[in-house]
Amino acid sequence: MWKDKSPGVKILWVWTIGTAAVLVANVATSRVRDMNKILNAQDEPSSSLSANDNNDNNPQGVDTIITDDHVMDSSSLDTEK
């Protein structure tokens, strides 16, 4: 079958398949890069939280909870029920 085709058609097929391969590789690379960015972004808050826990940013030892209305101490949770 390929013996019947002209050299120009063969070159066009090689060009088309090569272009498709480059595009597929580019899409795959960009998706892997985006997934790595998402995973790194998820890791950063957890690592910053552990760093904050080590620094003891809460010197009074009072746990606070931020709600939509206001900030509450953990001791005031028992009284508001």
TISE-595345 format. One record per atom (N, C-alpha, C): atom name; chain; y, x, z; residue number from 1; residue in three letters. Coordinates in nm, 2 decimals, padded with zeros to 4 digits. Example, Ala and Ser with C-alpha at 12.3 -4.5 7.8 and 13.67 -1.06 7.14 Angstrom:
<fimars>
+------+------+--------+--------+--------+-----+------+
! site ! unit !      y !      x !      z ! pos ! code !
+------+------+--------+--------+--------+-----+------+
!    N !    A ! -00.57 !  01.32 !  00.78 !   1 !  ALA !
!   CA !    A ! -00.45 !  01.23 !  00.78 !   1 !  ALA !
!    C !    A ! -00.33 !  01.32 !  00.78 !   1 !  ALA !
!    N !    A ! -00.22 !  01.28 !  00.71 !   2 !  SER !
!   CA !    A ! -00.11 !  01.37 !  00.71 !   2 !  SER !
!    C !    A !  00.00 !  01.29 !  00.79 !   2 !  SER !
+------+------+--------+--------+--------+-----+------+
</fimars>
This chain:
<fimars>
+------+------+--------+--------+--------+-----+------+
! site ! unit !      y !      x !      z ! pos ! code !
+------+------+--------+--------+--------+-----+------+
!    N !    A ! -00.12 !  00.08 !  00.00 !   1 !  MET !
!   CA !    A !  00.00 !  00.00 !  00.00 !   1 !  MET !
!    C !    A !  00.13 !  00.09 !  00.00 !   1 !  MET !
!    N !    A !  00.13 !  00.19 !  00.08 !   2 !  TRP !
!   CA !    A !  00.25 !  00.28 !  00.09 !   2 !  TRP !
!    C !    A !  00.26 !  00.36 ! -00.04 !   2 !  TRP !
!    N !    A !  00.15 !  00.38 ! -00.11 !   3 !  LYS !
!   CA !    A !  00.16 !  00.46 ! -00.23 !   3 !  LYS !
!    C !    A !  00.24 !  00.39 ! -00.34 !   3 !  LYS !
!    N !    A !  00.24 !  00.25 ! -00.33 !   4 !  ASP !
!   CA !    A !  00.31 !  00.17 ! -00.43 !   4 !  ASP !
!    C !    A !  00.46 !  00.17 ! -00.40 !   4 !  ASP !
!    N !    A !  00.50 !  00.19 ! -00.28 !   5 !  LYS !
!   CA !    A !  00.64 !  00.18 ! -00.25 !   5 !  LYS !
!    C !    A !  00.72 !  00.30 ! -00.29 !   5 !  LYS !
!    N !    A !  00.85 !  00.28 ! -00.32 !   6 !  SER !
!   CA !    A !  00.93 !  00.39 ! -00.36 !   6 !  SER !
!    C !    A !  00.98 !  00.47 ! -00.24 !   6 !  SER !
!    N !    A !  01.02 !  00.59 ! -00.26 !   7 !  PRO !
!   CA !    A !  01.06 !  00.68 ! -00.15 !   7 !  PRO !
!    C !    A !  01.18 !  00.62 ! -00.07 !   7 !  PRO !
!    N !    A !  01.27 !  00.55 ! -00.14 !   8 !  GLY !
!   CA !    A !  01.38 !  00.48 ! -00.07 !   8 !  GLY !
!    C !    A !  01.34 !  00.38 !  00.03 !   8 !  GLY !
!    N !    A !  01.24 !  00.30 ! -00.01 !   9 !  VAL !
!   CA !    A !  01.19 !  00.19 !  00.08 !   9 !  VAL !
!    C !    A !  01.13 !  00.25 !  00.20 !   9 !  VAL !
!    N !    A !  01.05 !  00.36 !  00.18 !  10 !  LYS !
!   CA !    A !  00.99 !  00.43 !  00.29 !  10 !  LYS !
!    C !    A !  01.09 !  00.48 !  00.39 !  10 !  LYS !
!    N !    A !  01.19 !  00.54 !  00.33 !  11 !  ILE !
!   CA !    A !  01.30 !  00.60 !  00.42 !  11 !  ILE !
!    C !    A !  01.37 !  00.49 !  00.50 !  11 !  ILE !
!    N !    A !  01.39 !  00.37 !  00.43 !  12 !  LEU !
!   CA !    A !  01.45 !  00.26 !  00.50 !  12 !  LEU !
!    C !    A !  01.37 !  00.21 !  00.62 !  12 !  LEU !
!    N !    A !  01.23 !  00.20 !  00.59 !  13 !  TRP !
!   CA !    A !  01.14 !  00.16 !  00.70 !  13 !  TRP !
!    C !    A !  01.14 !  00.26 !  00.82 !  13 !  TRP !
!    N !    A !  01.14 !  00.39 !  00.79 !  14 !  VAL !
!   CA !    A !  01.14 !  00.49 !  00.89 !  14 !  VAL !
!    C !    A !  01.28 !  00.48 !  00.97 !  14 !  VAL !
!    N !    A !  01.39 !  00.46 !  00.90 !  15 !  TRP !
!   CA !    A !  01.52 !  00.45 !  00.96 !  15 !  TRP !
!    C !    A !  01.52 !  00.32 !  01.05 !  15 !  TRP !
!    N !    A !  01.47 !  00.21 !  01.00 !  16 !  THR !
!   CA !    A !  01.47 !  00.09 !  01.08 !  16 !  THR !
!    C !    A !  01.38 !  00.10 !  01.21 !  16 !  THR !
!    N !    A !  01.27 !  00.15 !  01.19 !  17 !  ILE !
!   CA !    A !  01.18 !  00.17 !  01.31 !  17 !  ILE !
!    C !    A !  01.24 !  00.27 !  01.41 !  17 !  ILE !
!    N !    A !  01.29 !  00.38 !  01.36 !  18 !  GLY !
!   CA !    A !  01.36 !  00.48 !  01.45 !  18 !  GLY !
!    C !    A !  01.48 !  00.42 !  01.52 !  18 !  GLY !
!    N !    A !  01.56 !  00.34 !  01.45 !  19 !  THR !
!   CA !    A !  01.67 !  00.28 !  01.52 !  19 !  THR !
!    C !    A !  01.63 !  00.18 !  01.62 !  19 !  THR !
!    N !    A !  01.52 !  00.10 !  01.59 !  20 !  ALA !
!   CA !    A !  01.47 !  00.01 !  01.69 !  20 !  ALA !
!    C !    A !  01.42 !  00.08 !  01.82 !  20 !  ALA !
!    N !    A !  01.35 !  00.20 !  01.79 !  21 !  ALA !
!   CA !    A !  01.30 !  00.27 !  01.91 !  21 !  ALA !
!    C !    A !  01.41 !  00.33 !  01.99 !  21 !  ALA !
!    N !    A !  01.52 !  00.37 !  01.93 !  22 !  VAL !
!   CA !    A !  01.64 !  00.43 !  02.00 !  22 !  VAL !
!    C !    A !  01.70 !  00.31 !  02.09 !  22 !  VAL !
!    N !    A !  01.71 !  00.20 !  02.03 !  23 !  LEU !
!   CA !    A !  01.78 !  00.08 !  02.10 !  23 !  LEU !
!    C !    A !  01.69 !  00.04 !  02.22 !  23 !  LEU !
!    N !    A !  01.56 !  00.03 !  02.20 !  24 !  VAL !
!   CA !    A !  01.47 ! -00.01 !  02.31 !  24 !  VAL !
!    C !    A !  01.48 !  00.10 !  02.42 !  24 !  VAL !
!    N !    A !  01.48 !  00.22 !  02.38 !  25 !  ALA !
!   CA !    A !  01.49 !  00.33 !  02.49 !  25 !  ALA !
!    C !    A !  01.62 !  00.32 !  02.56 !  25 !  ALA !
!    N !    A !  01.73 !  00.29 !  02.49 !  26 !  ASN !
!   CA !    A !  01.86 !  00.28 !  02.55 !  26 !  ASN !
!    C !    A !  01.86 !  00.16 !  02.65 !  26 !  ASN !
!    N !    A !  01.81 !  00.05 !  02.61 !  27 !  VAL !
!   CA !    A !  01.81 ! -00.07 !  02.70 !  27 !  VAL !
!    C !    A !  01.72 ! -00.04 !  02.82 !  27 !  VAL !
!    N !    A !  01.61 !  00.02 !  02.80 !  28 !  ALA !
!   CA !    A !  01.52 !  00.06 !  02.91 !  28 !  ALA !
!    C !    A !  01.59 !  00.15 !  03.01 !  28 !  ALA !
!    N !    A !  01.66 !  00.25 !  02.96 !  29 !  THR !
!   CA !    A !  01.73 !  00.35 !  03.04 !  29 !  THR !
!    C !    A !  01.84 !  00.29 !  03.12 !  29 !  THR !
!    N !    A !  01.91 !  00.20 !  03.05 !  30 !  SER !
!   CA !    A !  02.03 !  00.13 !  03.12 !  30 !  SER !
!    C !    A !  01.98 !  00.04 !  03.23 !  30 !  SER !
!    N !    A !  01.86 ! -00.03 !  03.21 !  31 !  ARG !
!   CA !    A !  01.81 ! -00.12 !  03.31 !  31 !  ARG !
!    C !    A !  01.76 ! -00.04 !  03.43 !  31 !  ARG !
!    N !    A !  01.69 !  00.07 !  03.41 !  32 !  VAL !
!   CA !    A !  01.65 !  00.16 !  03.52 !  32 !  VAL !
!    C !    A !  01.77 !  00.21 !  03.60 !  32 !  VAL !
!    N !    A !  01.87 !  00.25 !  03.53 !  33 !  ARG !
!   CA !    A !  01.99 !  00.30 !  03.59 !  33 !  ARG !
!    C !    A !  02.06 !  00.19 !  03.68 !  33 !  ARG !
!    N !    A !  02.06 !  00.07 !  03.62 !  34 !  ASP !
!   CA !    A !  02.12 ! -00.04 !  03.70 !  34 !  ASP !
!    C !    A !  02.04 ! -00.07 !  03.82 !  34 !  ASP !
!    N !    A !  01.90 ! -00.07 !  03.81 !  35 !  MET !
!   CA !    A !  01.82 ! -00.10 !  03.92 !  35 !  MET !
!    C !    A !  01.83 !  00.01 !  04.03 !  35 !  MET !
!    N !    A !  01.85 !  00.14 !  03.99 !  36 !  ASN !
!   CA !    A !  01.87 !  00.24 !  04.09 !  36 !  ASN !
!    C !    A !  02.00 !  00.22 !  04.16 !  36 !  ASN !
!    N !    A !  02.11 !  00.18 !  04.09 !  37 !  LYS !
!   CA !    A !  02.24 !  00.15 !  04.15 !  37 !  LYS !
!    C !    A !  02.22 !  00.04 !  04.25 !  37 !  LYS !
!    N !    A !  02.15 ! -00.07 !  04.22 !  38 !  ILE !
!   CA !    A !  02.13 ! -00.18 !  04.31 !  38 !  ILE !
!    C !    A !  02.05 ! -00.13 !  04.43 !  38 !  ILE !
!    N !    A !  01.95 ! -00.05 !  04.41 !  39 !  LEU !
!   CA !    A !  01.87 ! -00.01 !  04.53 !  39 !  LEU !
!    C !    A !  01.95 !  00.09 !  04.62 !  39 !  LEU !
!    N !    A !  02.03 !  00.17 !  04.55 !  40 !  ASN !
!   CA !    A !  02.12 !  00.26 !  04.63 !  40 !  ASN !
!    C !    A !  02.22 !  00.19 !  04.71 !  40 !  ASN !
!    N !    A !  02.28 !  00.08 !  04.65 !  41 !  ALA !
!   CA !    A !  02.38 !  00.00 !  04.71 !  41 !  ALA !
!    C !    A !  02.32 ! -00.08 !  04.83 !  41 !  ALA !
!    N !    A !  02.19 ! -00.11 !  04.82 !  42 !  GLN !
!   CA !    A !  02.12 ! -00.18 !  04.94 !  42 !  GLN !
!    C !    A !  02.09 ! -00.08 !  05.05 !  42 !  GLN !
!    N !    A !  02.07 !  00.04 !  05.01 !  43 !  ASP !
!   CA !    A !  02.03 !  00.14 !  05.11 !  43 !  ASP !
!    C !    A !  02.16 !  00.19 !  05.19 !  43 !  ASP !
!    N !    A !  02.27 !  00.19 !  05.12 !  44 !  GLU !
!   CA !    A !  02.40 !  00.24 !  05.19 !  44 !  GLU !
!    C !    A !  02.44 !  00.16 !  05.31 !  44 !  GLU !
!    N !    A !  02.44 !  00.02 !  05.30 !  45 !  PRO !
!   CA !    A !  02.47 ! -00.05 !  05.43 !  45 !  PRO !
!    C !    A !  02.38 ! -00.03 !  05.54 !  45 !  PRO !
!    N !    A !  02.25 ! -00.02 !  05.51 !  46 !  SER !
!   CA !    A !  02.15 !  00.00 !  05.62 !  46 !  SER !
!    C !    A !  02.17 !  00.14 !  05.68 !  46 !  SER !
!    N !    A !  02.20 !  00.24 !  05.60 !  47 !  SER !
!   CA !    A !  02.23 !  00.37 !  05.65 !  47 !  SER !
!    C !    A !  02.36 !  00.38 !  05.73 !  47 !  SER !
!    N !    A !  02.46 !  00.31 !  05.69 !  48 !  SER !
!   CA !    A !  02.58 !  00.31 !  05.76 !  48 !  SER !
!    C !    A !  02.57 !  00.23 !  05.89 !  48 !  SER !
!    N !    A !  02.49 !  00.13 !  05.89 !  49 !  LEU !
!   CA !    A !  02.46 !  00.06 !  06.02 !  49 !  LEU !
!    C !    A !  02.39 !  00.15 !  06.12 !  49 !  LEU !
!    N !    A !  02.30 !  00.22 !  06.07 !  50 !  SER !
!   CA !    A !  02.23 !  00.31 !  06.17 !  50 !  SER !
!    C !    A !  02.32 !  00.42 !  06.21 !  50 !  SER !
!    N !    A !  02.41 !  00.47 !  06.13 !  51 !  ALA !
!   CA !    A !  02.51 !  00.57 !  06.17 !  51 !  ALA !
!    C !    A !  02.61 !  00.51 !  06.27 !  51 !  ALA !
!    N !    A !  02.65 !  00.38 !  06.26 !  52 !  ASN !
!   CA !    A !  02.73 !  00.32 !  06.35 !  52 !  ASN !
!    C !    A !  02.66 !  00.30 !  06.49 !  52 !  ASN !
!    N !    A !  02.53 !  00.27 !  06.48 !  53 !  ASP !
!   CA !    A !  02.46 !  00.25 !  06.61 !  53 !  ASP !
!    C !    A !  02.46 !  00.38 !  06.69 !  53 !  ASP !
!    N !    A !  02.45 !  00.49 !  06.61 !  54 !  ASN !
!   CA !    A !  02.44 !  00.62 !  06.68 !  54 !  ASN !
!    C !    A !  02.58 !  00.66 !  06.74 !  54 !  ASN !
!    N !    A !  02.69 !  00.61 !  06.68 !  55 !  ASN !
!   CA !    A !  02.82 !  00.65 !  06.73 !  55 !  ASN !
!    C !    A !  02.86 !  00.56 !  06.85 !  55 !  ASN !
!    N !    A !  02.79 !  00.46 !  06.88 !  56 !  ASP !
!   CA !    A !  02.83 !  00.37 !  07.00 !  56 !  ASP !
!    C !    A !  02.97 !  00.32 !  06.98 !  56 !  ASP !
!    N !    A !  02.99 !  00.24 !  06.87 !  57 !  ASN !
!   CA !    A !  03.13 !  00.19 !  06.85 !  57 !  ASN !
!    C !    A !  03.16 !  00.07 !  06.95 !  57 !  ASN !
!    N !    A !  03.06 !  00.03 !  07.03 !  58 !  ASN !
!   CA !    A !  03.08 ! -00.08 !  07.13 !  58 !  ASN !
!    C !    A !  03.07 ! -00.02 !  07.27 !  58 !  ASN !
!    N !    A !  03.18 !  00.04 !  07.32 !  59 !  PRO !
!   CA !    A !  03.17 !  00.11 !  07.45 !  59 !  PRO !
!    C !    A !  03.14 !  00.02 !  07.57 !  59 !  PRO !
!    N !    A !  03.18 ! -00.11 !  07.56 !  60 !  GLN !
!   CA !    A !  03.16 ! -00.20 !  07.67 !  60 !  GLN !
!    C !    A !  03.01 ! -00.24 !  07.68 !  60 !  GLN !
!    N !    A !  02.93 ! -00.23 !  07.57 !  61 !  GLY !
!   CA !    A !  02.80 ! -00.27 !  07.57 !  61 !  GLY !
!    C !    A !  02.78 ! -00.42 !  07.55 !  61 !  GLY !
!    N !    A !  02.89 ! -00.48 !  07.51 !  62 !  VAL !
!   CA !    A !  02.89 ! -00.63 !  07.48 !  62 !  VAL !
!    C !    A !  02.86 ! -00.65 !  07.34 !  62 !  VAL !
!    N !    A !  02.75 ! -00.73 !  07.31 !  63 !  ASP !
!   CA !    A !  02.72 ! -00.77 !  07.18 !  63 !  ASP !
!    C !    A !  02.81 ! -00.88 !  07.13 !  63 !  ASP !
!    N !    A !  02.87 ! -00.87 !  07.01 !  64 !  THR !
!   CA !    A !  02.95 ! -00.97 !  06.96 !  64 !  THR !
!    C !    A !  02.89 ! -01.03 !  06.84 !  64 !  THR !
!    N !    A !  02.92 ! -01.16 !  06.82 !  65 !  ILE !
!   CA !    A !  02.87 ! -01.23 !  06.70 !  65 !  ILE !
!    C !    A !  02.99 ! -01.29 !  06.63 !  65 !  ILE !
!    N !    A !  03.00 ! -01.26 !  06.50 !  66 !  ILE !
!   CA !    A !  03.11 ! -01.32 !  06.42 !  66 !  ILE !
!    C !    A !  03.06 ! -01.45 !  06.36 !  66 !  ILE !
!    N !    A !  03.13 ! -01.56 !  06.39 !  67 !  THR !
!   CA !    A !  03.10 ! -01.68 !  06.32 !  67 !  THR !
!    C !    A !  03.21 ! -01.72 !  06.23 !  67 !  THR !
!    N !    A !  03.20 ! -01.84 !  06.17 !  68 !  ASP !
!   CA !    A !  03.30 ! -01.89 !  06.08 !  68 !  ASP !
!    C !    A !  03.43 ! -01.92 !  06.16 !  68 !  ASP !
!    N !    A !  03.42 ! -01.96 !  06.29 !  69 !  ASP !
!   CA !    A !  03.53 ! -02.01 !  06.36 !  69 !  ASP !
!    C !    A !  03.60 ! -01.89 !  06.44 !  69 !  ASP !
!    N !    A !  03.52 ! -01.82 !  06.51 !  70 !  HIS !
!   CA !    A !  03.58 ! -01.71 !  06.59 !  70 !  HIS !
!    C !    A !  03.48 ! -01.61 !  06.64 !  70 !  HIS !
!    N !    A !  03.52 ! -01.51 !  06.71 !  71 !  VAL !
!   CA !    A !  03.42 ! -01.41 !  06.76 !  71 !  VAL !
!    C !    A !  03.38 ! -01.44 !  06.90 !  71 !  VAL !
!    N !    A !  03.25 ! -01.44 !  06.93 !  72 !  MET !
!   CA !    A !  03.20 ! -01.48 !  07.06 !  72 !  MET !
!    C !    A !  03.13 ! -01.36 !  07.12 !  72 !  MET !
!    N !    A !  03.13 ! -01.35 !  07.25 !  73 !  ASP !
!   CA !    A !  03.05 ! -01.25 !  07.32 !  73 !  ASP !
!    C !    A !  02.91 ! -01.31 !  07.34 !  73 !  ASP !
!    N !    A !  02.81 ! -01.23 !  07.35 !  74 !  SER !
!   CA !    A !  02.67 ! -01.28 !  07.37 !  74 !  SER !
!    C !    A !  02.66 ! -01.36 !  07.50 !  74 !  SER !
!    N !    A !  02.74 ! -01.32 !  07.60 !  75 !  SER !
!   CA !    A !  02.74 ! -01.40 !  07.73 !  75 !  SER !
!    C !    A !  02.80 ! -01.54 !  07.72 !  75 !  SER !
!    N !    A !  02.89 ! -01.56 !  07.62 !  76 !  SER !
!   CA !    A !  02.95 ! -01.69 !  07.61 !  76 !  SER !
!    C !    A !  02.86 ! -01.78 !  07.53 !  76 !  SER !
!    N !    A !  02.75 ! -01.73 !  07.47 !  77 !  LEU !
!   CA !    A !  02.66 ! -01.82 !  07.39 !  77 !  LEU !
!    C !    A !  02.59 ! -01.91 !  07.48 !  77 !  LEU !
!    N !    A !  02.55 ! -01.87 !  07.60 !  78 !  ASP !
!   CA !    A !  02.48 ! -01.95 !  07.70 !  78 !  ASP !
!    C !    A !  02.57 ! -02.07 !  07.75 !  78 !  ASP !
!    N !    A !  02.70 ! -02.04 !  07.76 !  79 !  THR !
!   CA !    A !  02.78 ! -02.15 !  07.82 !  79 !  THR !
!    C !    A !  02.82 ! -02.25 !  07.71 !  79 !  THR !
!    N !    A !  02.82 ! -02.22 !  07.58 !  80 !  GLU !
!   CA !    A !  02.86 ! -02.31 !  07.48 !  80 !  GLU !
!    C !    A !  02.75 ! -02.40 !  07.43 !  80 !  GLU !
!    N !    A !  02.63 ! -02.38 !  07.47 !  81 !  LYS !
!   CA !    A !  02.52 ! -02.47 !  07.43 !  81 !  LYS !
!    C !    A !  02.53 ! -02.60 !  07.50 !  81 !  LYS !
+------+------+--------+--------+--------+-----+------+
</fimars>
